[in-house]
Amino acid sequence: MSDRKKLKARNLKAFLRWAPPLHEMLLGHKPSSELVFDKDGEPDIVFNGKAVYGGKAKAFADDQVREFLKKPRRFVVAPVQPGQRDQVANRFLGAVLEQAKKDGVTFGPSHRTPNAYFLAVLGIGLGLHIDALVECTDCQVLIIAEQHLEGLYHSLEVYDWHRLFKGIDGKGGQVFFIINNEPAKISGGMRTIMQMANPSSADGITCFTHDASPQFTLAMEIFAQEMELIFTGLGFFYDETLMIRNSYGNLVSGDARLYQRPERPLTEIPAFIIATGPSLDDSISYLKANADKAIIISSGTAIRPLLVNGIVPDFHIETENINVFPYIDQVAKDFDLSSICLLASSTVDLGVNQFFDTIVYYFRGSLSAAPLFCQSESNCFLQPEPTVVNASLSFAIEAGCKENYLFGVDMGAKVASNHHSKDSTHFMPDNVALEDDLVFNHQVPGNFGGTCWTSTGFIAARESLSVAMQLFGEGQRFYNCSDGALIDGAEPLPAQALTLPDVEGGKEAVVRGIVDSFPIYSRQEFEKSWDLKKIIAAINSFIDNFIACVEGTKTFLDKRYLTDLMNLLSPTMDWTENPSKGIENAVLVLFRGSLFTILMDMEYYFNRITDVEKAAAIEHILRRELLNTAHGLREKAIEVLSDPANVPSQESNGEPIPDELIPELPYTWGDVARNAPCPCGSGKRYKHCHG
């Protein structure tokens, strides 16, 4: 057997071990090009009679890498200061930077070494550029993107993939492949891999383009615009403790209904999925005239514009754990909500349920409350995040509605200042909307042509809507009647072009049947879930393991410590795979969001030390503060969860009862002096923040 055939056979075994799906694809691939060698053994790929590298593949790769390393393409996160994170991360970063200043440690604007946790290589060619890049960056995770299999197939006889896989695996790293020619999917695949592997180390990802194709160029442009989506949904410690406490309060009675995904469709009549985008105003007359021809699903703040215009939704969906009570209380002052079925996350604000006669709770699988209180994945929506309209669409899909129509699901605005329906709570006095949620600085295709302005959060929400339609909506149809952003998977359809038949026998019985299909979450089931001794034991075990990992790290210069921590923090953890570890998984989710953020900020500054001789000093500071944070998290978690019912209630008039200050709940703050630190933990003065 020739050396080339031996190498190919060894490489195929390597793919079988480390990348089985690609192994199958390579075995079945029929190349449309030819691998050739000159008299000196120099390889090349010939396509349609033309040599891709002009007979100089090795020299081409060497020159390309040499030029790249003079000015590597790196994507970095925005500089962060204390006050821009949650309370846990703010305290950590504040203590680190304060001590660093005392010790004379300074930080520069860019990375002081070429090291990168993530290396992305766009274009495989014959693979002759890969080793030099891996060696220079000392990456833990290598992402390789290619539009087709031609180069990879031919590289099996030229490049030692076995050595690459074995070397990265030997230091605990991973190699991922993206085989796709769509720029958005290449960019999205990179983001997903980084979220799954280690969201804390996105800063400084190095991206090398071997194939300067338009697809790869556009993929990098999209990645630059949407990189911050890597950090969405990480969660924060105080937020998670509040959601556990809210779930405790909402479920403890033993008489609430629990969402149960049906095994077969509950109905086939159409659904109107309604959000509060500005185009909702243009659809109101149609919705009012056809309200009895479809199930009306109100999403979050859409409830007010509907009721103002005489449209009573059948189901009202809520996902958030804070700031729901204020606007629901506001709406309830003017309208009777008792006939509407509230379908809310178990984590919803305490007190919201008082306005509805019928309440059904579902679990959000990504939150700590789900593995703690939920016994089955079927009690969760399939794709309920990141916005409430995502939950509404999931409900309509799972209920079996054959035709689903989106109204006011603008995912942005044609004119950035016109961000919601005119009757929305966003334009009411004392509204609780966050200004950051109204920053529309990305331009995307419009649903009915032209363009639409949208936000980073809405970009993620649009992607999630499309994924839900594609993965879970088989046999169902989706129409976007909103004059906002185009949503892949939903056919643009103006409301005036829509005609629906009457519902035979009326829809009231259908709605009642859907509600009655959901079981009661009994007191016995609640008590089976809430075991305080086991919860405290799981908290102690997790924190002990985290401390052991930090204490066992010799130096933060070796990024393998992050890989070890990711094995503990489990970015890809799916609690439904092992429901018997519900409490352990709940504790993991409780802590990991804030710990991800702390590690992200820690790496940001550690990688930018201006004087390498100060590395030991900053390592000492970082290690000390990591351990202090871990001990503090243990103490606070046990304190809070030992008395989960102690959440300040809200009276029906919305007045605060400041028994205890909770950073995420403004109604617990009482009177705050304008020049005092904001209770939210931002580090800003109250007058410059929530004041």
Secondary structure, DSSP 8 states (H G I E B T S, - for coil): --HHHHHHHHHHHHHHHH-HHHHHHHHH---SSEEEE-TT--EEEEETTEESSTT-HHHHHHHHHHHHHHS--EE------TTSS-HHHHHHHHHHHHHHHHTT--B-SS-SSS--SEEEEE--TTSTTHHHHHHHHT-SEEEEEESSSHHHHHHTTTS-HHHHHHHHHHTT-EEEEEE---HHHHHHHHHHHHHHH-GGG-TTEEEEESS--HHHHHHHHHHHHHGGGGGTT---HHHHHHHHHHHHHHHTTS-EEE----SS-S--S-EEEE---TTHHHHHHHHHHTGGGSEEEEEGGGHHHHHHTT---SEEEE--SSSHHHHHHHHHHHS--TTSEEEEETTS-TTGGGG-SEEEEEB-TTSTHHHHH-S-GGGB-SS--SSHHHHHHHHHHHHT-SEEEEES--SSBSSTT--S-TTSGGGSTT----GGGG---EEEEBTTSSEEEE-HHHHHHHHHHHHHHHHH-TT-EEEE--SSB--TTSEE--GGG------TT-SHHHHHHHHHTS-EE-HHHHHHH--HHHHHHHHHHHHHHHHHHHHT-S-TTSTHHHHHHHHHH-TT--GGG-GGGHHHHHHHHHHHHHHHHHHHHHHHHHTTBS-GGGHHHHHHHHHHHHHHHHHHHHHHHHHHHTSTT------TT-----SS--TT-GGGS----TTSB-TTSSSSBGGGTT-
